[in-house]
Amino acid sequence: MHTDTERCVRAVQSKDARFDGWFFTAVLTTRIYCRPSCPVVPPKVRNMTFYPSAAACQQAGFRACKRCRPDTSPGSPEWNARADSVARAMRLIRDGVVDREGVPGLASRLGYSARQIERQLLAELGAGPLALARAQRAQTARLLIETTTLPLAEVAFAAGFSSVRTFNETVREVFALAPGELRTRAARGPLAPATPGVIALRLPYRAPLNPSNLFGHLAATAVPGIEEWRDGAYRRTLTLPYGHGIVALTPQPDHIACRLSLTDPRDLTQAISRCRWLLDLDADPVAVDAQLRTDPLLAPLVDAGPGRRVPRTVDGAEFAVRAVLGQQVSTAAARTHAARLVTAHGVEVEDPEGGLTHLFPAPQALAGLDPESLALPRTRRTTLTTLVAALADGTLRLGTDTDWERARAELSALPGFGPWTVEVIAMRALGDPDAFLPTDLGIRRAAERLGLPATPAALTARAADWRPWRAYAVQYLWTVDDHPINHLPA
């Protein structure tokens, strides 16, 4: 979008928050870059230039605006709707892969050379993987500076910097303030009482956001021991690269309140990334709803509760296992089966607030389970053990960087994987916004009540008009049934 100057200028002059994260405005006279909704008086058009990423602005010598804090805007929704190499690279960089494995590690995951990845990112985003990772490290550093009492030297390494000197130079260059000055400015503002060991932050999103199906689904399907709904917040445990964590996510009118307790602060970047992915916070609900409203039978559902998101997962392998356990059984039964696996094979953790007791077992921990110990039909046991073996040995990978069509083909080749299981994994684990479930019982009931075609083939043909947002259409169709997944818990 940043190449459409006229459209960008209109967005800046109208302070349109819908475009936050789509592009950034750099002001040539002040050398500052802002988000489109910045509250200050818009600069003259001749002094504006536009970039596709904060990293590109920083690389061009602009510093972040202190009023609108552009580095904290929602991520570009473009990477959610694509599965090409650039989109997959962006999702991996957001997960901190460059910090942990370097550019060669990023390239090997994508199956390209480091030079090819560098060239593709520069062409589309105006910055290479190192610059994009640096911008993310700067944002993580500011979060730690402003929301924790960690010594600044520890903040530097927790944010992914290789040295304190590089940390100091980057913070000064990006924010025009030294790290100590950032902490002093934050301390002058109104702060919530700090809890030792807990990082409290806000997760921004593009309005509207309807929390009913999002948190309702997560709460209704929560597995005891790893997930719970408590005091208006969805809480769960997280398995992270350097340790583990516990997160509490609470819907608020203009943000999601996030409270993170981490055993290692170096996991902050990936923990935030997983929470945003889980809640689909980088979506563009205006574009999605506008497309779905063109169908006169869907329009009333969209108008009744606009801004529905697709509830995803924090771990693709975990969700695949849970999807198999949920085949042809009720939600309550699926939770029971998963809870037994967690108790028997999950790693125990301590939760200061009580309620959460384990991490979901990794595929490697499940690879040696005895099929006879599973209270499942024999064919389902075979499906589960085959899936776990493929995940454990790396034959099957289900991450945010996975190619959607390749994963579908690999899943379909496993015994016991029909279209419903494959598509629900594509929708919630891989994040494909166009995944569709025409054989789902709830979808078939909704189709019958709304007057949509009844057979899966005919419904799929009709749903072609909803592309590329059929996964969001599924969320609206599910609301036709009065099911707990559609409502926030009391």
C-alpha positions as CSV (number, residue, x, y, z in Angstrom):
1,M,0.0,0.0,0.0
2,H,2.9,2.4,0.7
3,T,3.4,3.0,-3.0
4,D,-0.2,4.5,-3.4
5,T,0.8,8.0,-2.3
6,E,-2.7,9.5,-2.7
7,R,-4.4,6.8,-0.6
8,C,-1.7,7.1,2.1
9,V,-2.1,10.8,2.3
10,R,-5.8,10.5,2.7
11,A,-5.3,8.0,5.5
12,V,-2.9,10.3,7.3
13,Q,-5.0,13.4,7.0
14,S,-8.1,11.6,8.3
15,K,-6.0,9.9,11.1
16,D,-7.5,6.6,10.1
17,A,-6.4,3.9,12.6
18,R,-7.5,1.1,10.3
19,F,-4.3,1.6,8.3
20,D,-1.9,1.4,11.4
21,G,0.6,-1.3,10.5
22,W,-0.2,-1.2,6.8
23,F,2.4,1.6,6.2
24,F,4.4,4.2,8.1
25,T,4.7,7.9,7.4
26,A,8.2,9.4,7.5
27,V,8.4,13.2,7.8
28,L,11.4,14.6,5.9
29,T,11.7,17.8,7.9
30,T,11.7,16.3,11.4
31,R,13.2,12.9,10.5
32,I,10.4,11.2,12.5
33,Y,8.2,8.4,11.4
34,C,4.6,7.9,12.6
35,R,1.6,5.6,12.3
36,P,-1.3,6.9,10.1
37,S,-3.4,7.7,13.1
38,C,-0.8,9.9,14.8
39,P,-2.7,12.6,16.8
40,V,-0.3,15.5,15.9
41,V,-1.2,17.9,13.1
42,P,-0.4,16.1,9.7
43,P,2.7,17.4,7.9
44,K,2.6,19.0,4.5
45,V,2.2,16.5,1.7
46,R,5.5,17.5,0.2
47,N,7.2,16.5,3.4
48,M,5.7,13.0,3.6
49,T,7.2,9.8,2.4
50,F,5.9,6.3,3.0
51,Y,7.5,3.0,4.0
52,P,6.1,-0.5,4.3
53,S,7.7,-1.3,7.7
54,A,9.2,0.4,10.8
55,A,12.5,-1.3,10.0
56,A,12.6,0.5,6.6
57,C,12.0,3.8,8.3
58,Q,14.8,3.2,10.8
59,Q,17.2,2.0,8.1
60,A,16.5,5.3,6.3
61,G,17.5,7.3,9.3
62,F,14.1,8.2,10.8
63,R,13.3,7.8,14.6
64,A,10.0,6.7,16.1
65,C,7.4,9.4,17.1
66,K,7.1,9.7,20.9
67,R,3.4,10.6,20.6
68,C,1.9,7.7,18.5
69,R,4.7,5.1,19.2
70,P,4.5,3.6,15.7
71,D,6.5,0.5,16.7
72,T,3.6,-0.7,18.9
73,S,0.9,-0.6,16.1
74,P,-0.7,-3.8,15.0
75,G,1.2,-5.9,12.6
76,S,0.4,-5.8,8.9
77,P,-2.5,-8.1,8.1
78,E,-0.9,-8.8,4.7
79,W,1.3,-11.6,6.3
80,N,-1.9,-13.4,7.6
81,A,-3.4,-13.8,4.2
82,R,-0.3,-15.1,2.4
83,A,1.8,-18.2,2.5
84,D,4.6,-17.2,0.1
85,S,8.2,-17.0,1.2
86,V,8.1,-13.3,2.3
87,A,5.0,-13.8,4.5
88,R,6.5,-16.9,6.1
89,A,9.7,-15.1,6.7
90,M,7.9,-12.3,8.4
91,R,6.1,-14.7,10.7
92,L,9.4,-16.4,11.6
93,I,11.1,-13.0,12.2
94,R,8.2,-12.0,14.4
95,D,8.8,-15.3,16.4
96,G,12.4,-14.3,17.0
97,V,14.0,-16.9,14.7
98,V,16.7,-14.5,13.4
99,D,17.7,-13.7,17.0
100,R,18.1,-17.3,17.9
101,E,19.3,-18.9,14.7
102,G,20.5,-16.0,12.5
103,V,19.7,-15.3,8.9
104,P,21.1,-18.8,7.8
105,G,18.6,-20.4,10.2
106,L,15.8,-18.4,8.7
107,A,16.8,-19.3,5.2
108,S,17.1,-23.0,5.9
109,R,13.6,-23.1,7.4
110,L,12.2,-21.6,4.3
111,G,14.3,-23.7,1.9
112,Y,16.0,-20.7,0.3
113,S,19.5,-19.3,0.4
114,A,20.2,-16.4,2.7
115,R,20.9,-14.2,-0.3
116,Q,17.5,-15.0,-1.9
117,I,15.6,-14.2,1.4
118,E,17.6,-10.9,1.7
119,R,16.7,-9.9,-1.8
120,Q,13.0,-10.8,-1.5
121,L,12.6,-8.9,1.8
122,L,14.4,-5.8,0.5
123,A,12.2,-5.7,-2.6
124,E,9.0,-5.9,-0.7
125,L,9.7,-4.3,2.7
126,G,12.7,-2.0,2.1
127,A,14.7,-3.8,4.8
128,G,16.5,-7.1,5.1
129,P,16.0,-9.8,7.8
130,L,18.7,-8.3,10.1
131,A,17.0,-4.8,10.0
132,L,13.6,-6.3,10.6
133,A,14.9,-8.3,13.5
134,R,16.6,-5.2,14.9
135,A,13.4,-3.2,14.8
136,Q,11.7,-6.0,16.7
137,R,14.5,-6.2,19.3
138,A,14.1,-2.4,19.8
139,Q,10.4,-2.8,20.5
140,T,11.0,-5.7,22.9
141,A,13.6,-3.7,24.7
142,R,11.2,-0.8,25.2
143,L,8.6,-3.1,26.6
144,L,11.1,-4.6,29.1
145,I,12.4,-1.1,30.0
146,E,9.0,0.4,30.6
147,T,7.2,-2.6,32.2
148,T,9.8,-4.3,34.3
149,T,12.4,-3.5,36.9
150,L,15.1,-5.7,35.2
151,P,18.5,-4.1,35.2
152,L,19.2,-2.5,31.8
153,A,22.1,-4.9,31.1
154,E,19.7,-7.8,31.6
155,V,17.1,-6.1,29.4
156,A,19.7,-5.9,26.6
157,F,20.3,-9.6,26.4
158,A,16.7,-10.5,27.1
159,A,15.6,-8.5,24.1
160,G,18.1,-10.3,21.9
161,F,21.0,-7.9,21.6
162,S,24.5,-9.3,21.5
163,S,26.0,-6.6,23.7
164,V,25.0,-3.7,26.0
165,R,26.7,-1.3,23.7
166,T,24.6,-2.3,20.7
167,F,21.5,-2.2,22.9
168,N,22.3,1.4,24.0
169,E,23.1,2.6,20.4
170,T,19.9,1.0,18.9
171,V,17.6,2.4,21.6
172,R,19.1,5.9,21.2
173,E,18.9,5.7,17.4
174,V,15.3,4.4,17.3
175,F,13.7,6.4,20.1
176,A,16.0,9.4,20.4
177,L,16.3,8.6,24.1
178,A,18.8,6.6,26.2
179,P,17.4,3.4,27.9
180,G,17.5,5.1,31.3
181,E,15.6,8.1,30.0
182,L,12.9,5.8,28.6
183,R,12.5,4.2,32.0
184,T,12.3,7.5,33.7
185,R,9.6,8.8,31.3
186,A,7.5,5.6,31.9
187,A,7.9,6.0,35.7
188,R,6.4,9.5,35.5
189,G,3.2,8.3,33.9
190,P,0.3,6.5,35.7
191,L,1.4,2.8,36.2
192,A,-0.6,-0.1,37.5
193,P,0.8,-1.8,40.6
194,A,3.6,-4.0,39.5
195,T,3.6,-7.7,40.3
196,P,7.1,-9.2,40.8
197,G,8.0,-11.4,37.8
198,V,5.0,-10.4,35.7
199,I,5.2,-8.3,32.6
200,A,2.0,-6.4,31.9
201,L,1.4,-4.9,28.4
202,R,-1.3,-4.0,25.9
203,L,-1.8,-5.9,22.7
204,P,-3.2,-3.5,20.1
205,Y,-5.6,-4.6,17.3
206,R,-7.7,-3.1,14.5
207,A,-11.3,-2.3,15.5
208,P,-13.8,-3.8,15.6
209,L,-13.0,-6.9,17.6
210,N,-15.8,-9.1,18.8
211,P,-14.5,-11.1,21.8
212,S,-17.5,-13.4,22.1
213,N,-16.5,-16.2,19.8
214,L,-12.8,-15.6,20.2
215,F,-12.6,-16.0,24.0
216,G,-15.8,-18.1,24.1
217,H,-14.2,-20.7,21.9
218,L,-11.0,-20.8,23.8
219,A,-12.8,-21.1,27.2
220,A,-15.3,-23.7,26.0
221,T,-12.5,-26.0,24.7
222,A,-10.0,-25.3,27.4
223,V,-8.1,-28.4,28.6
224,P,-7.8,-28.6,32.4
225,G,-4.3,-28.1,33.6
226,I,-3.0,-26.1,30.7
227,E,-5.9,-23.6,30.2
228,E,-8.6,-21.9,32.2
229,W,-11.0,-19.0,32.3
230,R,-10.7,-17.0,35.5
231,D,-11.9,-13.6,36.5
232,G,-12.6,-12.5,32.9
233,A,-9.3,-13.7,31.6
234,Y,-8.2,-16.6,29.5
235,R,-5.1,-18.2,31.1
236,R,-2.8,-20.8,29.7
237,T,0.7,-22.2,29.9
238,L,3.3,-21.7,27.1
239,T,6.2,-23.8,26.0
240,L,8.9,-21.4,24.8
241,P,12.5,-21.7,23.4
242,Y,14.3,-20.9,26.6
243,G,11.8,-22.0,29.2
244,H,8.1,-21.7,29.8
245,G,5.5,-19.1,30.7
246,I,2.0,-18.4,31.9
247,V,-0.2,-15.8,30.1
248,A,-3.4,-14.2,31.1
249,L,-5.4,-12.4,28.3
250,T,-8.3,-10.1,29.0
251,P,-10.4,-8.4,26.4
252,Q,-10.7,-4.6,26.8
253,P,-12.6,-2.1,24.7
254,D,-9.5,-0.9,22.8
255,H,-6.8,-3.5,23.5
256,I,-6.1,-6.9,24.9
257,A,-4.6,-6.8,28.4
258,C,-1.7,-9.3,28.6
259,R,0.0,-10.4,31.7
260,L,3.1,-12.7,31.1
261,S,5.1,-14.6,33.7
262,L,8.2,-16.0,32.1
263,T,11.0,-18.2,33.5
264,D,13.4,-16.5,31.0
265,P,12.8,-13.0,29.8
266,R,14.5,-13.8,26.4
267,D,11.2,-15.6,25.5
268,L,9.2,-12.3,25.6
269,T,9.3,-11.7,21.8
270,Q,8.0,-15.2,21.0
271,A,5.4,-15.1,23.8
272,I,3.9,-11.9,22.5
273,S,4.0,-13.2,18.9
274,R,2.2,-16.4,20.0
275,C,-0.5,-14.5,21.9
276,R,-1.1,-12.2,18.9
277,W,-1.3,-15.2,16.6
278,L,-3.7,-17.0,19.1
279,L,-6.1,-14.1,19.1
280,D,-5.7,-13.2,15.4
281,L,-4.9,-9.6,16.4
282,D,-3.2,-8.6,13.1
283,A,-6.4,-9.2,11.1
284,D,-8.1,-6.5,9.1
285,P,-11.8,-6.9,10.1
286,V,-13.0,-4.1,7.9
287,A,-11.8,-5.8,4.8
288,V,-13.0,-9.2,5.9
289,D,-16.5,-8.1,6.9
290,A,-16.9,-5.9,3.8
291,Q,-16.3,-9.0,1.6
292,L,-18.7,-11.3,3.6
293,R,-21.4,-8.6,3.6
294,T,-21.7,-8.9,-0.2
295,D,-23.6,-12.2,0.4
296,P,-27.2,-11.3,1.5
297,L,-27.5,-14.4,3.6
298,L,-24.3,-13.7,5.5
299,A,-24.8,-9.9,5.9
300,P,-27.2,-10.1,8.8
301,L,-24.8,-12.3,10.8
302,V,-21.9,-9.9,10.1
303,D,-24.0,-6.9,11.1
304,A,-25.1,-8.5,14.3
305,G,-21.5,-9.0,15.6
306,P,-18.8,-7.5,13.3
307,G,-15.2,-8.0,13.9
308,R,-15.1,-11.8,14.6
309,R,-11.6,-13.3,14.6
310,V,-10.5,-16.9,14.1
311,P,-9.4,-18.4,17.4
312,R,-6.0,-20.0,16.7
313,T,-3.4,-21.9,18.8
314,V,-0.1,-21.2,20.4
315,D,1.4,-24.5,19.1
316,G,0.5,-26.2,15.8
317,A,1.6,-29.7,17.0
318,E,-0.6,-29.3,20.2
319,F,-3.6,-28.4,18.2
320,A,-3.2,-31.2,15.7
321,V,-3.1,-33.7,18.6
322,R,-6.2,-32.1,20.1
323,A,-8.0,-32.1,16.7
324,V,-7.5,-35.9,16.5
325,L,-8.8,-36.4,20.0
326,G,-11.8,-34.3,19.1
327,Q,-12.8,-36.4,16.1
328,Q,-16.5,-37.4,16.2
329,V,-16.8,-36.7,20.0
330,S,-18.3,-33.9,22.0
331,T,-16.3,-30.9,23.2
332,A,-16.4,-32.2,26.8
333,A,-15.1,-35.6,25.7
334,A,-12.3,-34.0,23.7
335,R,-11.3,-32.0,26.7
336,T,-11.3,-35.1,28.9
337,H,-9.1,-37.1,26.5
338,A,-6.6,-34.2,26.2
339,A,-6.5,-33.7,30.0
340,R,-5.5,-37.3,30.5
341,L,-2.6,-36.9,28.0
342,V,-1.5,-33.7,29.8
343,T,-1.6,-35.4,33.2
344,A,0.2,-38.5,32.1
345,H,2.9,-36.9,29.8
346,G,3.0,-33.2,30.4
347,V,5.7,-31.3,32.3
348,E,4.6,-30.0,35.6
349,V,4.8,-26.3,36.3
350,E,4.1,-24.0,39.2
351,D,1.3,-21.4,38.9
352,P,1.3,-18.8,41.7
353,E,-2.4,-18.2,41.1
354,G,-3.2,-21.9,41.1
355,G,-5.3,-23.7,38.4
356,L,-2.6,-24.4,35.8
357,T,-0.4,-27.4,36.4
358,H,1.3,-28.6,33.2
359,L,2.7,-27.8,29.8
360,F,1.1,-29.7,26.9
361,P,3.3,-32.6,26.1
362,A,5.7,-32.2,23.2
363,P,5.4,-34.8,20.3
364,Q,8.7,-36.3,21.5
365,A,7.1,-37.0,24.9
366,L,4.1,-38.6,23.3
367,A,6.1,-40.7,20.8
368,G,6.5,-43.6,23.2
369,L,3.0,-43.7,24.7
370,D,1.3,-47.0,24.8
371,P,-1.7,-47.1,22.4
372,E,-3.5,-49.4,24.7
373,S,-3.6,-46.8,27.4
374,L,-5.7,-44.5,25.3
375,A,-9.5,-44.7,25.8
376,L,-10.1,-44.3,22.1
377,P,-11.3,-46.6,19.3
378,R,-8.5,-48.6,17.7
379,T,-8.5,-46.6,14.5
380,R,-8.3,-43.4,16.4
381,R,-5.3,-44.7,18.3
382,T,-3.6,-45.5,15.0
383,T,-4.3,-42.0,13.7
384,L,-2.9,-40.4,16.9
385,T,0.2,-42.4,17.1
386,T,1.0,-42.0,13.4
387,L,0.5,-38.2,13.8
388,V,2.7,-38.0,16.8
389,A,5.5,-40.0,15.2
390,A,5.5,-37.7,12.1
391,L,5.6,-34.6,14.3
392,A,8.3,-36.1,16.6
393,D,10.7,-37.0,13.8
394,G,10.2,-33.8,11.8
395,T,8.5,-35.4,8.9
396,L,5.5,-33.2,9.5
397,R,5.9,-29.6,10.6
398,L,3.0,-27.4,11.6
399,G,4.2,-23.9,12.3
400,T,3.4,-20.4,11.4
401,D,6.0,-20.7,8.6
402,T,4.5,-23.9,7.1
403,D,3.4,-23.9,3.5
404,W,-0.4,-24.4,3.7
405,E,-0.9,-26.6,0.7
406,R,2.1,-28.8,1.4
407,A,0.8,-29.3,5.0
408,R,-2.6,-30.2,3.7
409,A,-1.2,-32.9,1.4
410,E,1.0,-34.3,4.2
411,L,-1.9,-34.4,6.6
412,S,-4.2,-36.0,4.1
413,A,-1.7,-38.8,3.5
414,L,-1.9,-39.9,7.2
415,P,-4.5,-42.5,8.2
416,G,-7.7,-41.2,9.7
417,F,-7.3,-37.6,8.4
418,G,-10.4,-36.6,6.5
419,P,-11.3,-33.1,5.1
420,W,-12.7,-31.8,8.4
421,T,-9.5,-32.6,10.4
422,V,-7.2,-31.3,7.7
423,E,-9.1,-28.0,7.3
424,V,-9.6,-27.3,11.0
425,I,-5.8,-27.7,11.4
426,A,-5.2,-25.4,8.4
427,M,-7.6,-22.8,9.9
428,R,-6.5,-22.8,13.5
429,A,-2.9,-24.1,13.5
430,L,-1.6,-22.8,10.2
431,G,-3.7,-19.6,10.1
432,D,-5.0,-20.0,6.5
433,P,-7.8,-17.4,6.3
434,D,-9.5,-19.3,3.5
435,A,-9.8,-22.7,5.3
436,F,-13.4,-24.0,5.0
437,L,-15.3,-26.8,6.8
438,P,-18.4,-27.7,4.6
439,T,-18.8,-31.1,6.4
440,D,-18.9,-29.6,9.9
441,L,-22.1,-30.3,11.7
442,G,-22.5,-26.7,12.9
443,I,-21.9,-25.4,9.4
444,R,-24.4,-27.8,7.9
445,R,-27.1,-26.7,10.5
446,A,-26.4,-23.1,9.8
447,A,-26.6,-23.6,6.0
448,E,-30.0,-25.3,6.4
449,R,-31.4,-22.5,8.6
450,L,-30.1,-19.7,6.4
451,G,-31.1,-21.3,3.1
452,L,-27.6,-22.0,1.9
453,P,-26.9,-25.1,-0.2
454,A,-27.1,-28.2,2.0
455,T,-24.5,-30.6,0.4
456,P,-20.8,-30.0,1.0
457,A,-20.0,-29.7,-2.7
458,A,-22.8,-27.2,-3.3
459,L,-21.9,-25.2,-0.2
460,T,-18.2,-25.0,-1.2
461,A,-19.2,-23.7,-4.7
462,R,-21.4,-21.0,-3.1
463,A,-18.6,-20.1,-0.6
464,A,-16.3,-19.2,-3.6
465,D,-17.7,-15.7,-3.3
466,W,-16.4,-15.5,0.3
467,R,-12.8,-16.1,-0.6
468,P,-10.2,-15.4,0.6
469,W,-12.0,-15.1,4.0
470,R,-13.9,-18.4,4.3
471,A,-12.4,-19.2,7.7
472,Y,-14.0,-16.0,9.0
473,A,-17.3,-17.0,7.3
474,V,-17.1,-20.2,9.4
475,Q,-17.0,-18.1,12.6
476,Y,-20.1,-16.2,11.6
477,L,-22.0,-19.4,10.5
478,W,-21.2,-21.0,13.8
479,T,-23.1,-18.2,15.6
480,V,-26.4,-19.6,14.2
481,D,-26.2,-22.4,16.8
482,D,-26.6,-21.4,20.5
483,H,-23.3,-23.1,21.5
484,P,-21.0,-22.1,24.4
485,I,-18.2,-21.3,21.9
486,N,-20.2,-18.2,20.8
487,H,-20.4,-16.6,24.2
488,L,-18.0,-15.1,26.8
489,P,-18.2,-17.2,29.9
490,A,-20.1,-15.6,32.8
